[in-house]
Amino acid sequence: MEPLTPGRRTGRRRVLGAAGDTLTVALVVPLQGSAGVFGPSCELAARLAASELNDAGGVLGRRVRLLTVDGGAPPARVAAEVEALISLGGVDAVVGWHISAVRRALVPRIAGRVPYVYTAQYEGGERTPGVFMTGETPAGQLLPAMRLLASSAGIRRWCVVGNDYIWPRVTAQAARRYARSCGATVREEIFVPLGTEDFTGVVRRVERCEADAVLMLLVGADAVHFNRGFAERGLHQRCLRLSTHMDENMLLATGAGATENLWAAAGYFETLATAESLDFNGRYAARFGPEAPPLSSLGESCYEGIMLLAALVRRARTLDVRAVEAAAEGVLYEGPRGRLGLHGNHVSQRIYLAKADVFDFDIITQL
């Protein structure tokens, strides 16, 4: 059944063009659980994008309206809520950062019904029509980071510590292959449930395996708790940590004493010194004030998700998923990382390697 939406129709295709309509987007971001630490940043960045689009006349004359859905709830519950909103005609599209377990629950229930822009870094491989990805994947993010650390820091023994669900598990499989290609090995793999706070036993296992570096595949608050336990054991002084999921909110929560020798690879950092990034930082601060949650790659991704959705709809001139999919190749949009474009259903992007400097990231190089 096609969801009911405001505006004109031509057959089964929803056409934008009647005055006064809105384009309502389900913004699925975590407001609880392990990932809740950066959920507010995601929500504010998306709100900034919507307000800027509306100030410029909306999307084909439609004002963008965000309807926030808590993506930190159990995946089945999130999927049921979003599906109900679509079936009732409450939303025209879905955008957001949420863990892969939520994405995998959502896709079978909403794919082909509304455009879906998924903004998280993830394990790769999503090819469902109508699902568009702005986030990093291991081949472009983790592999070059491991290569550089092998050559520059002599990393030969890795330990993987991750949450026990699809993104860490699949990324760990890739990490084993990448380590071999760098002349290194993965000595130990440790997976813990989401919401783990006590990492005492995990840290001891890391210490016993005598790794040179830990690949952290932990979400939000779990990474914060691990970092603190890692530093309390003194491992931060002799063992490097690399994360492909570490933002400024998590860095701040970790505390100054636990960020030494902590590295991150991502497509965006708040300290990215480009004209587009600096301008974005200024607009964010002007709108939400100095006490707003820090910007980060995770929050910024939701700004880009809204902008990509707008670019797709403008190109297709409809919200019909098949038409959007047909028009998607090569779609360009402007964001804090400059002008980016779609190839297939993934955004092509630059990746940076950064080292924590107390509460900021010092960008070392583009990978």
Helices and strands as residue ranges (DSSP letters): E 9-10, E 13-14, E 22-29, G 34-37, H 39-55, E 63-70, H 75-87, E 93-96, H 100-110, E 116-118, E 131-133, H 138-153, E 157-163, H 166-181, E 185-192, H 200-208, E 213-217, H 221-232, G 235-237, E 240-243, H 248-254, G 256-258, E 262-266, H 275-288, H 297-316, H 321-327, E 332-335, E 338-343, E 346-348, E 352-357, E 360-366
